[in-house]
Structures are given as C-alpha cells and as structure tokens.
Amino acid sequence: MDNEQDFIQRLSNSSTKEAAFKELLKLYKERLYWHIRHIVKSHDDADDVLQNTFIKIFKNIHNFKGDSKLYSWMYRIATNESITHINRNAKRLNIANEETHQHLVNNIKADVYFEGDAIQYKLQQAIATLPEKQQMVFNMKYFQDIKYKEMSDILETSEGALKASYHIAVKKIEAFLTQD
C-alpha cells in the first residue's frame, strides 16, 4: 500500500475515494473477516459484521485522526461491531452475555463453514469460558499473532494489561483442556 497518509488522502477525496476503498477492501477483507469470525464464531454472522464494519469505515474515514495505524482503527471498529452484534443477539435470545459465547460455540458444529476437528472444537469451548476481554486478547494473539503494541491500539489498553490477560487466558485454557 502507498504511504498511509497518501492513502487516507485518497480515501478522503471524493474523486479517488471509491478506488481507494476497493483497495482497502482487497487488503483487509480477509484479515478483518477472521478477526470478526473468532469473536462471533459463525460464518454468516461474521459476513454481516464485516459488511457493517466496512460501511462504518467508509462513512467515517474522515474521522480517522491518524493517532494510530489505519488497520488498528479498522480493527477497533470491527471489534466494536462484533461486540455489538453479540450483545444484540444476547438481548434477542434473552440470555446473559456470558451465556452467549457458550451458545455460539454450541452452534459452531452446525456451521457448514467450521472445518475444525474435535480438538479445535474443544479449544473453542475453552475460549468460550473466558471473560470477553481475555477471549479478545487470546484470539488476537494466538490465531492472528497480533503484536501487543498493535493490540494496545485496537483495544485501547496497556500492553502490560494485555500480556497479563493473555497469560491468564492461556493458563485457564490449559486447565480446561487437561481436565477429564
């Protein structure tokens, strides 16, 4: 991609906005899809949230201040859209947010796009037992190998807190996976 500032300039210019946005889609669609998918679990839900994410990015690109990297800003939008989606579903199903994650994992086997085996399913069950923040941190570090500095920009929290959350999450997952 061009220099980030030049790219943002093209996104802000009405004559180049559409072409620049198509380039943005091409560059980040898959990465954001998998980020969202690890949060919402379902392929169909991930597609819906991804679409909403890109609509928000398109409508709000002029609000991007450049105090973080563009992809960190987009990941933050995707994360917030994912959480909003989960909260909306919890409300619709009349269940607590903690139960929602377990509900999503329980339905994962019915998702025709889930390609995992029994071990992957058990890992998803373990992740679902974590508090939401630990789930986010674990998914971003384990599945996407996002650096703590970038995660700090996305989740707007300190690197130290993220490292601690990841460490605790790993210990809880290990305990879950080794229990009989």
C-alpha positions as CSV (number, residue, x, y, z in Angstrom):
1,M,0.0,0.0,0.0
2,D,1.1,3.6,-0.6
3,N,2.2,5.7,2.3
4,E,-0.6,5.6,4.8
5,Q,-1.1,9.4,4.7
6,D,-1.4,9.4,0.9
7,F,-3.8,6.5,1.1
8,I,-6.0,8.3,3.7
9,Q,-5.9,11.4,1.5
10,R,-7.2,9.3,-1.4
11,L,-10.0,7.9,0.8
12,S,-11.0,11.4,1.8
13,N,-11.0,12.8,-1.8
14,S,-14.4,12.3,-3.5
15,S,-12.8,11.6,-6.9
16,T,-10.5,8.8,-5.6
17,K,-12.5,7.5,-2.6
18,E,-14.2,4.6,-4.4
19,A,-10.9,3.2,-5.9
20,A,-9.1,3.7,-2.7
21,F,-11.9,2.0,-0.7
22,K,-11.8,-1.0,-3.1
23,E,-8.1,-1.3,-2.5
24,L,-8.7,-1.1,1.3
25,L,-11.3,-3.9,0.9
26,K,-8.9,-6.1,-1.0
27,L,-6.1,-5.5,1.5
28,Y,-8.1,-6.1,4.7
29,K,-11.2,-8.0,4.0
30,E,-9.8,-11.4,4.8
31,R,-7.8,-10.3,7.9
32,L,-10.9,-8.5,9.3
33,Y,-13.2,-11.4,8.5
34,W,-11.0,-13.8,10.5
35,H,-10.7,-11.3,13.4
36,I,-14.5,-11.0,13.5
37,R,-15.1,-14.7,12.9
38,H,-13.0,-15.6,16.0
39,I,-15.3,-13.3,18.0
40,V,-18.8,-14.1,16.6
41,K,-17.9,-17.7,15.6
42,S,-20.5,-18.1,12.8
43,H,-19.6,-17.5,9.2
44,D,-22.9,-15.8,8.4
45,D,-22.6,-13.5,11.4
46,A,-19.0,-12.7,10.5
47,D,-20.1,-11.8,7.0
48,D,-22.8,-9.5,8.4
49,V,-20.5,-7.9,10.9
50,L,-17.7,-7.5,8.2
51,Q,-20.2,-5.7,5.9
52,N,-21.3,-3.4,8.8
53,T,-17.6,-2.8,9.6
54,F,-16.7,-1.7,6.1
55,I,-19.8,0.5,5.9
56,K,-18.7,2.3,9.1
57,I,-15.2,2.6,7.8
58,F,-16.4,4.1,4.5
59,K,-18.8,6.5,6.3
60,N,-16.3,7.6,8.9
61,I,-12.9,7.6,7.2
62,H,-12.9,11.4,7.5
63,N,-12.9,11.0,11.3
64,F,-9.7,9.0,11.3
65,K,-7.2,11.2,13.1
66,G,-4.0,9.2,12.4
67,D,-3.1,8.8,16.0
68,S,-2.9,5.0,15.4
69,K,-2.3,3.0,12.3
70,L,-5.2,2.8,9.9
71,Y,-5.6,-1.0,10.3
72,S,-5.7,-0.6,14.1
73,W,-8.5,1.8,13.7
74,M,-10.3,-0.6,11.4
75,Y,-9.7,-3.5,13.8
76,R,-11.2,-1.4,16.6
77,I,-14.3,-0.8,14.5
78,A,-14.5,-4.5,13.7
79,T,-14.1,-5.4,17.4
80,N,-16.8,-3.0,18.5
81,E,-19.2,-4.1,15.7
82,S,-18.6,-7.7,16.8
83,I,-19.3,-7.0,20.4
84,T,-22.4,-5.0,19.5
85,H,-23.6,-8.0,17.4
86,I,-23.1,-10.4,20.3
87,N,-24.8,-8.1,22.7
88,R,-27.8,-7.6,20.3
89,N,-28.1,-11.4,19.9
90,A,-27.9,-11.9,23.7
91,K,-30.7,-9.5,24.1
92,R,-32.7,-11.1,21.3
93,L,-32.2,-14.5,22.9
94,N,-32.8,-13.1,26.3
95,I,-29.6,-14.6,27.7
96,A,-26.6,-13.1,29.6
97,N,-23.6,-12.1,27.6
98,E,-21.5,-14.9,29.3
99,E,-24.0,-17.4,28.1
100,T,-23.9,-16.0,24.6
101,H,-20.3,-17.1,24.0
102,Q,-21.2,-20.7,25.1
103,H,-24.3,-20.6,22.9
104,L,-22.1,-19.5,19.9
105,V,-19.7,-22.4,20.5
106,N,-22.5,-24.9,20.9
107,N,-23.8,-23.8,17.4
108,I,-20.4,-23.9,15.8
109,K,-20.7,-27.6,14.8
110,A,-23.8,-26.7,12.8
111,D,-21.9,-24.1,10.8
112,V,-21.1,-25.6,7.5
113,Y,-18.0,-23.4,7.3
114,F,-16.5,-24.8,10.5
115,E,-13.6,-27.0,9.4
116,G,-12.2,-27.8,12.8
117,D,-11.8,-31.3,14.3
118,A,-12.7,-32.3,17.9
119,I,-9.5,-30.6,19.2
120,Q,-10.4,-27.3,17.5
121,Y,-14.0,-27.6,18.9
122,K,-12.7,-28.3,22.4
123,L,-10.4,-25.2,22.1
124,Q,-13.4,-23.1,21.1
125,Q,-15.2,-24.4,24.2
126,A,-12.3,-23.5,26.4
127,I,-12.1,-20.0,24.9
128,A,-15.8,-19.5,25.5
129,T,-15.3,-20.0,29.2
130,L,-13.0,-16.9,29.4
131,P,-14.2,-13.4,30.2
132,E,-14.8,-11.3,27.0
133,K,-11.5,-9.3,27.3
134,Q,-9.4,-12.5,27.7
135,Q,-11.2,-14.0,24.7
136,M,-10.3,-11.0,22.6
137,V,-6.7,-11.0,23.7
138,F,-6.3,-14.7,23.3
139,N,-7.8,-14.8,19.8
140,M,-5.8,-11.8,18.6
141,K,-2.5,-13.2,19.9
142,Y,-3.0,-16.9,19.3
143,F,-4.8,-17.0,16.0
144,Q,-3.7,-13.8,14.4
145,D,-0.3,-13.2,16.0
146,I,-1.1,-9.5,16.6
147,K,1.7,-7.8,18.5
148,Y,0.9,-6.4,21.9
149,K,1.6,-2.8,20.7
150,E,-0.9,-3.1,17.9
151,M,-3.4,-4.9,20.3
152,S,-3.0,-2.0,22.7
153,D,-4.1,0.5,19.9
154,I,-7.0,-1.7,18.9
155,L,-8.3,-2.4,22.4
156,E,-7.2,0.9,23.9
157,T,-5.5,-0.6,26.9
158,S,-1.9,-1.0,28.1
159,E,0.5,-3.6,26.7
160,G,1.1,-4.8,30.3
161,A,-2.6,-5.5,30.9
162,L,-2.8,-7.3,27.6
163,K,0.2,-9.5,28.4
164,A,-1.3,-10.4,31.8
165,S,-4.7,-11.1,30.2
166,Y,-3.1,-13.4,27.6
167,H,-1.1,-15.2,30.3
168,I,-4.1,-15.8,32.5
169,A,-6.2,-16.9,29.4
170,V,-3.6,-19.4,28.4
171,K,-3.5,-20.9,31.9
172,K,-7.3,-21.2,32.0
173,I,-7.4,-22.8,28.6
174,E,-4.7,-25.3,29.5
175,A,-6.6,-26.2,32.7
176,F,-9.8,-26.6,30.7
177,L,-8.1,-28.8,28.0
178,T,-6.4,-31.1,30.6
179,Q,-9.4,-31.7,32.8
180,D,-11.2,-35.0,32.4
